[in-house]
Amino acid sequence: MKKLPLLILLCCFSAQAQILNAESLRKVTDTSGWSGSATVNFSLARNVTEQISLGSDIHLQYKKNKHLFLVKNQIVFQKVDNEDFFNSGIQHFRYNNRFADRWAWEAFVQGQYNRVAKIDFRGLAGTGMRYKLTTSEKYKFYLGSLLMFEYEEVADGVTPTQKDFRLSSYLSFSLYPTDNISIVSTTYYQPQVDKWRDHRVSSETSLVFTIYENVKFNTTYIFIYDAFPALGIPNSQYRLSSGLTYTFD
């Protein structure tokens, strides 16, 4: 393992989503060992309210032959209008086993909370298959389908504790028109197994430019739709964000 470089502070605009885009965690590398990224960020956004947030985001991955381990820890402090700061966070662990040329099996567990979205706690655990649709290294398309169990406590005074199973299907693509530019997009569809009208859709597209070696500039658009959000939270939300990313390996 190479010596971990000193983390650098980054001021950027970043999006806070209720559905974690796991594709954004994967760092393309041909070598085994550790890699990842670290960020300290500042964000100002406005949808139904004005929000200011401060946060840290650490992503680590370890690759060994056909095995890939991904870990993400994100903590964000948010201030909504003139209220006190609220905190939110996501902790995510994912294992990926590429057992065939195009096929991989993956499993994950995730815990999260978001006071602004009135989510006291959401716990997820799932497993499923991932298939690579292309063989080119200039453009990559993936199709995945997982079954996950969800436990959710919502602080709106109305919604009961949720315990259900959801499908989590996604289509993802990565384009590399030049060595310094990449385009990554992922769309998730997550219906409740026994009530398909209770579903969530999330789409995230990022355009990334390399500025200098491991420092990159990115612009990201996120759209989220939840058929049954907490009381007082809109069904659809979107954000356009830009910032800096520092990666290491």
N, C-alpha and C positions, 0 to 999 in steps of 0.2 A: 504494500500500500504506500502510495506517495504521501509525503507530509502534507497535511491539510493546510492550505494557505490561509492567511489572515482574512477574516470576513470584512468586506467593505460595506459602508453605509450607503444606502441608495434611497433617494427621494423620488417617488414615482406615483402615478395614478394606477390603482389596481382594483379589480372587481372582486366582490365578495359574493359567492354563489351558494345556493342551497344544495345544488347537485355538483359534487366534485368531478371535474373532468380528469379522469385517471390518465388519459392519453398525455396530458400536459406533464405528468410525472416522469414519463419515459425519456431517458437521455440516450440518443443513438450513439453506440460505441461498439467497436469491433474487439476490444480488449477486455479481459477479465479484471475484476477488482472493483474498487470503490469509485463512485463519481456522484455528482449532484450539484446543488446550488443553494445559496443562502441570500436572503433579502431582508432588509429593514425598510418599511415603506410608509408613505403618507398618502392619504387619499381624501379627496373632496368630491362628493357626489350629491345629486338631487333627483328624487323621483317624487313620491308623495310627501317627502320631508327633505330637509337639508341635513347631510351627514358628513361628519369629519371622522376619519379613522387613522389610527396608528397601529402598526402591527409588525410581526416578524414571521418569516416563512422559511422553513428549513426542509429541504428535500434531499434524501440520500438513496442511492441504489447500489446494490452489489450484484455483480454478474459473474457466474462461474459455469462455463460450458453451457448447458441447456437451461440452467436455473437463473432466475432473476428475482431479486427481492427489492421491494420499493417501500420506503417509509416517508411519510409527510407529517409535519407538525406545524400547524398554523394558528397563531394567536392574534386576535385583532381587538383593539379597544375603539369603540365607536361613540360619537356624541351626536345625538339627534336633536335638531333645533336647539333649544336652550336647556335641554335636560342634562342630567349628569351622564358620564361616560358609561356605556354598556360594553360588555365584553362578549366575544364569540370565538369559537375555535373549532378546528377539525384535526383529528388524529386518524391517520389512515395507514394501514399495512396491507400490502398485496404481494402475492407470490405467483410467479409465472413460470410454467414448465413447457418448454418447446420440445415436445416429444416427436414431432415429425417436421418435415421441411416447411410446411405452411401452417401446421396445426399447433396450438398451444392450449394447455389447460391452466386456468387461473382461479385463485381464491382470494378473498379479501375480508377484512373486518374494518369497521369505521365507527368512530364516535364523534358527535358534533353537537354544538349548542349555538344558538343565535338569538340573543335577547331582542334585537330589532325585529326579527321575523317571528317573535314569540315562540321560538322553539326552545323549550327547557332542556330537552335531550332527545337526540335521534341516534339510535344504534342500528348498524347494518352489518349483516354477515351474508356473504354470497359466494357462489362458485359457478363456473360455466366454461364454455369453449370460446376460442378466438381463432379466426381463420384469416390468413393473408391472401388477398385476392390477386395480387400482382407479384411479379418476380423482379421488376426493375428497381434499381436503387435511386433513380431520379424521381420516381413517384411511387408511393406506397399506399395501398388501400386495405383496410382491415374491417372485418365484420365480426361482431361479438354478441353473444347471447348468454346471460347469466340469470339464475334464480336466486333471489335474496330475501332474507327475513328482515323485517323492519319493526323496530320498537320505537314509538315516538310519544313524548309528553309535550303538549302544547299549552301555553299559558294565556289562553284567551277567555277562560272561565266558562267555556261552552263545550269545546271539543273533548271527548273522552280519550283516554290513553289508547293509542293505536298499536295493535299487534297483528300484522298481516304479512303476506308474501307478495312480492312484486317481481315481475320480469324486468330486467335491465338490458335492453338491446341497444347496440350502438353501431354507427357507421363512421369510420375515421379515415382521413387521408392526410398524407404529408407530401408536399411538393418541394423540390429543390431545384429551381430554375438556374441558380448559380451557386458557387461555393459559399457565398456570403448571405444568401437570401433563402428563407424557408417559409412555407405557408402550411399551417397545420389547422385542421378543422375536425370537430367531432360533434355528432348529434346523438343524443340519448332519447330513448322512449321508455318510460317506466310505468306501466299500468299495474294496478292491483289485480292479482290473479283472479279473484272471485267477484270483482267489480271493475270492469274495464273502463267505465266512465270516470273512475277515480285514477287519473293518470298525470304524469309530469313529462314535460318535454324540455330539453335543454340543448342549446346549440352554441358552440364556442368556436370562433375562428381567429387565428393569430397570424400576423405578418411580422417576421423577425429578420432584422438586419444585424450583421456582425459589425461592431464599431472598431474594436481592437482586441484581437486574440479572444479571450474568454468573456469579454464584455459585449452585450448585445442590447439593441433597442427593439422593443416590441410594441405593436398596436393590436389590441384585442377587442372583439365585439362579442358580447354575451347576451343571449335571449333565453329567458326562463318562463315557462308556463306551468302553473299548478292548478288543476281543476278544482281542488278543495284546499286552499290555503287556510291559515289561521284567520279567525274573525278580525276584520279590519285590514287585512293584508291583500293587495291587489292580485288578481289571477296571473297577470303577466308583468314582467320586469325586464328591462334591458339596460346595458351599460356599454359605453365605448371608453376604453382605457388605453393609456400609453405609459411606458416605463422602461427601466433598465433591469437587465438580468445578468448576474455574475455566476458562471458555472466553473466547476473544477473537476479534475480527474487525476 
